[in-house]
Amino acid sequence: MGFFDEPLVVGQQAGGAVEFVDLPPRTAGHADDGPPEDRCLPTVLPRVARVGAGPHVRLMFTGWTVWPGMAEFRLDVFWRRKRADGAFPAAGFGPPGPEALRVGLLLADGRRVTTLDPEPWPPPPPGRRPLALRESGSGGGGFHCTLVLALSELPPEGPTVLVVEWPEEGVPETRTVLDTGGLAEAALGATEVWPELSGPAGAAPPASAVPAPPGWDGAGRDADLPGAVRPARGERAAQAAADRLTAVFSGVDAAGLGVAFVAGIDEDEAIRRLGAGPQGADGPDPDDAGASTPFVGVTGVPGGCVVAQPLGRLPAEAAVLERLSAGTVAYGVHFDAAGGVFGTLARDGRAEDEEEIGLDASSDDPVESWLYRFWQRDDASRDARCPAHACARAGMRLTDSAPVTGPPRHWVPVRLGGNRRDGRPAGSVAWAW
């Protein structure tokens, strides 16, 4: 007899037929509304800090729960005197009443999100999850309760400020800098319980199921499953850095875009190398849109500059990159309106590599194809991954996408002519201002 076996009770009968429901596969482009609790085990990072206080209440931050692509944090509420009806605080969204606990985060990239923010309108396209902070659970009793709040994405690297206010309890607006160190790496350590359900047949498999170069499993997840190889700490850190850089370009509309990242020179030097003085921040004459002289935007950033053309491929032309890269390195990328994303690497005045990027990765591809997840096939995330890949190939780390998406500091006319350093003709212009 086994440990849990018991004699059959006389008269005991089996129940009727039982129906079952299966956990469905995660579909392509799927974005969870909340933590994927049915599919993953998160990484828990305990942290403790007092983040708010009133005459009879204390608010304590008690740690992060980190999931792939998002994070939750806990606020523990302690009273020494509380309402007799036992009501718990709520951190719901919408216009606050006088009793509401208000919670918000100021992220390192300047974005602000609160529990009072309304749902976005119009709704985001399928597969995209807008930045949001929502209560995802609560519990407790007596003179203590716990609130769990979900941030819809991982906070970017840098100081993250938690802001709380609770008028009913006399808690003034209070700001606390949270320790976010290790969150990106912790997300890579979350365990996918059902990796075979991470996508439908024919779709891109989860990171742990993708064939990869020896010693690399693509993201560091599922490292204890058969056949998976746990990457080294340095490899996990490289993946985390790539994911942070990709997040910088989230939401970029890249259709037709051409952009180059040039390391080590400022915008004045870039303008000089392009062979013209700046026209200024007002942009080219709209009546000159069909003229033979196109314009590019030039914006200085920490560590270099960005050269962009909203509807053109000039920043990815080898002839332009060869001018810009003398004594340094530059990488240009163009999202061809006819399809495909094309990148060019130039070093010390010579184009070294011209390639189509964003394609499926294989075990023979360079590690950058894995770091920037080119095996993920949805167009929305491709618009973020390819600029991030280009930025990294130039050795740069932008923290803001505005130099790519926003008005540039200078408009510069560019005249192509003659031959490249390798003797080939300079490229023609497909789209111009």
Phi, psi and omega in degrees: 000134179286168184303320184259003180288141176228153177300144178294130178281130181298131179091353180284131183237147177290150178286181180286185181298140182254134176263149183235152175236131182264144172293122185284158173295152173283125185280161178299136180078007183290138173231119181295142173287336180213191180300141180281065187294335180281351190234340190228154164255122183279172171261131182255127178242101180288130175219148181228129175203140172280125187242357178188152181207142172232183182303325185231017184216150173229136175251125183240128170278126187235020168128170181253144166243117193250125179248166173300115174084358179203171182213149171244155171223158185251138169242119176261129183252126178238132177247153162248350168212133183218173180298141181290336180282357175074014182296138177270157173290155176235141176243052179285184182244162183111181180302130186279146167272175182295340182270354192289140166276123180255132181228136178211164177230137169252111186278163185296336180271009176095351179286151183234135179218140181223165175287352180267353183294137176286167175293144184293145174219129001290160180300150179292158178296159180305139178090350178253136182244114182291157176296125182208153175232116185225147172291130181244359178176159176203160178183171179133194181180167180066235184255026180209141169213163181238133172249136175248125181242134184254126172262128191289353174213166177287136178295141179293162180298139180122179184294131175246126185255123174269130180239127177232153174204139182214087186302319184298326182263006178073024178269113179287169175301122186230133181246136180223129175280122182270150175276107179255010180300132177087000182295316182297318178291325178297324178297325178291339180271356177296144187259122174281114185285321182240072184299332180290348179258013184282354177188156179289168179303132180090347180272169180296127180286168177294165186305320185289341182263356182276131175299137186218163176302154181307137177084009184218125179251012174094324180208352178089359180274161174058031187292345180265359179280157182302133176086347181276147179242124179285121179291158177291164182302320179296323178292320178294321178295322178296319178295318179298319179296321178296319179294323178295318180293322177298320180297331179300325184263010178299133179091358178293130173270103191262004183302118179079357187290141167238132182211141176236141175250121186240118184274147165081001176231151179269178186294327179296318179292322178298317179297318178299318182290333177282351170086025181206158172277154181292145175276341181113182187274354183281345178090172181290162178296120181299336178284352182257020187298332182264008183289165184281347181257106179276168181238151170234155175265140180234127180224126176284142178222163175304124178091001181162215178210164179241131176246121187227150175220111188302323179227068181188162183251006183307316182297344178258001178288135180301323182296323179287316182294328178294323175295318187283335193263007180304121179075008182207200181227145178217146177227126178245146181224141179229128175269096184294128181297337178276356179119142179096152177236126189237132183238150178225128176256128176237139181223128177051047174080013180222132177288123184258329189210124174238124191211158168266128184244170180085005180277171178303141179269149175228173184294343180271352185282157177296160187298333180299328179296330178276319180302322182258019165053049180290350175283349174276126196257359182285139185295327183299313181284336175299323180297339175265322185292319185291315174298324178297317177299316180296317179300315181292323180296334176275359180078025183246159180222086178289151175245004183210136180273357184303322178298340178268319188260336187265176175300139180283168176285328181220142168258134185230126175287141182235125179246116178265145177182163179076206184243160173285174179300330181273007177091350179282151180298147174296144185295151176277166184261129180272315179228142179222159176290000000 
